[in-house]
Amino acid sequence: MKKLLNAPTAYVDEVLDGLTLAHPSLVRDGTAGRVIRRASGIKPGKVGVASGGGSGHLPLFTGYVGKGLIDTCAIGNVFEGPNIDSCMDAIRLANGGRGVLRLYGNYGGDRMNFDMAGEFLEEEGIRTTTVLGIDDIASGTLDERQKRRGVAGLIYAYKAAGAKAEEGADLDEVTRIGRKAVEATRTIGVALAPCQVPTADRPTFSLAEDEIEMGMGIHGEPGIWRDKLKPADAVVDEMLDRLLADQAITTGRVSILVNGLGATPLEELFILYRRAAERLRRERIEIVQPLVGNYVTSMEMAGASISLHAIDDELATLLAAPADCPFWRVA
């Protein structure tokens, strides 16, 4: 698999250098340079929102540092969670004196290091809380929802919690909103072709040219089924059937995110959105602020995910609140 890079081991740091050079609103920080924060710093008296995760998913995680979203982000190697020092740096840099919400996906390494970082920083007097993204319905049953992975739907929690923090809310309120946004969001993905980690000698998984896998995770975790490739409309119908059933959505308003995993053209994402919009309209579900594009990728993996974010008036207001980062702007 061909890639445009220099040394594979320099991949992450060179990506971060390029990201911050291209977007002066972001800077590298932390003892190892593995924290991205707002160049303007944390506003005194504002609740901070810190996140983090492995590289290879841009714009997630570092690309959502900005006004109305997250304040800092610790980043690890490709598909590896950030180390504990970077997690502590990210939390410290997000601390404006009113505490920090740790908001990240439900993966073992991320959870362990952020938990330990939070415990250590409590001793320094920094209050922290945690909200985990658990939107991937393919990774666990509804009864075991707390075990599910966090995938593309995490960005809705970024948006809601970030907007609430920007309003001046306290840590408990920002945390409540983050949990509410997570509770309101479900995601499922499909994969058509694998990616390859720069330091690996082979792709993360194999999938025949004529196959598709429903429910595969963003690191290549096994999905629900593998079969011959189906028409786009049939794929979208099954994804929506599963999402609507999982969340018991029958009416109301949703924001929908049709997300490319890295190698799928925007044209194909709009083909998926076309069908999804038709289906939701037929179900008498109103779409608010649809998102179509590459919001959470898996390097050059081909495929897409669909997220539904069920909104009430409170979440709708936060979704529409101003936000500005390199990859998502709400005026």
URTA-V582988 format. One record per backbone hydrogen bond with DSSP energy under -1.0 kcal/mol. NH is the residue of the N-H (numbers start at 1). CO is the residue of the C=O. E is the energy in kcal/mol with one decimal. If there is no record, write none. Layout:
NH/CO/E
NH/CO/E
This chain:
5/3/-1.0
10/7/-1.8
11/8/-1.2
14/10/-2.5
15/11/-2.2
16/12/-2.5
17/13/-2.3
18/14/-2.4
19/15/-2.8
20/16/-2.4
21/17/-2.2
22/18/-2.3
23/19/-1.5
26/23/-2.4
27/37/-2.1
29/35/-2.6
33/30/-1.2
35/29/-1.8
36/73/-2.7
37/27/-2.2
38/71/-1.3
39/25/-3.0
41/38/-1.4
45/96/-3.2
46/43/-2.2
48/99/-2.4
50/101/-2.8
51/72/-1.9
53/74/-1.7
55/77/-1.4
60/57/-1.5
63/59/-2.4
64/61/-1.7
65/62/-1.3
66/70/-2.3
69/66/-2.0
70/64/-1.9
71/49/-2.9
72/49/-1.5
73/36/-1.9
74/51/-2.4
75/34/-2.7
76/53/-2.3
79/55/-2.3
80/77/-2.4
87/83/-2.1
88/84/-2.6
89/85/-2.6
90/86/-2.6
91/87/-2.0
92/88/-2.8
93/89/-2.7
95/92/-1.4
100/127/-2.3
101/48/-3.1
102/129/-3.3
103/50/-3.0
104/131/-1.6
106/133/-1.7
107/105/-1.8
111/107/-2.8
112/108/-2.6
113/109/-2.2
114/110/-2.6
115/111/-2.5
116/112/-2.3
117/113/-2.4
118/114/-2.5
119/115/-2.2
120/116/-2.5
121/117/-2.4
122/118/-1.8
125/122/-1.4
126/121/-2.5
129/100/-1.8
131/102/-2.6
133/104/-2.6
136/149/-2.4
137/187/-2.4
139/136/-1.5
145/142/-1.2
147/144/-2.2
148/145/-1.8
154/151/-2.2
155/152/-1.8
156/153/-1.4
158/154/-2.1
159/155/-2.3
160/156/-2.4
161/157/-2.5
162/158/-2.5
163/159/-2.1
164/160/-2.2
165/161/-2.6
166/162/-2.0
167/163/-1.4
168/165/-1.3
169/164/-1.6
174/170/-2.5
175/171/-2.5
176/172/-2.3
177/173/-2.3
178/174/-2.3
179/175/-2.5
180/176/-2.4
181/177/-2.6
182/178/-2.0
183/179/-2.7
184/180/-1.5
185/182/-1.6
186/308/-2.0
187/135/-3.0
188/306/-1.9
190/304/-2.9
191/213/-2.3
192/302/-3.2
193/302/-1.4
200/197/-2.4
204/195/-2.8
211/208/-2.2
212/227/-2.4
213/191/-2.2
214/225/-2.2
215/189/-3.6
217/221/-2.0
220/217/-1.7
224/214/-3.7
225/214/-1.0
227/212/-2.3
229/210/-2.8
235/231/-1.9
236/232/-2.7
237/233/-2.5
238/234/-2.0
239/235/-2.3
240/236/-2.9
241/237/-2.6
242/238/-2.4
243/239/-2.3
244/240/-3.1
245/241/-2.0
246/242/-2.1
247/243/-1.8
249/244/-1.7
254/286/-2.7
255/309/-2.2
257/307/-2.3
258/291/-3.0
259/305/-2.8
260/293/-2.0
261/303/-1.9
263/301/-2.1
269/265/-1.6
270/266/-2.4
271/267/-1.5
272/268/-2.0
273/269/-2.6
274/270/-2.5
275/271/-1.5
276/272/-2.4
277/273/-3.2
278/274/-1.9
279/275/-2.6
280/276/-2.7
281/277/-2.3
282/278/-2.2
283/279/-1.8
284/281/-1.5
285/280/-2.9
286/252/-2.6
288/254/-3.0
291/256/-3.0
293/258/-2.2
295/293/-1.1
297/57/-1.3
298/261/-3.4
299/56/-1.9
301/298/-2.0
302/193/-1.7
304/190/-1.6
305/259/-2.4
306/188/-2.6
307/257/-2.3
308/186/-2.5
309/255/-2.7
310/184/-2.7
311/253/-2.1
316/312/-2.5
317/313/-2.1
318/314/-1.8
319/315/-2.5
320/316/-1.6
323/330/-2.3
324/67/-2.5
325/328/-1.4
330/323/-2.7
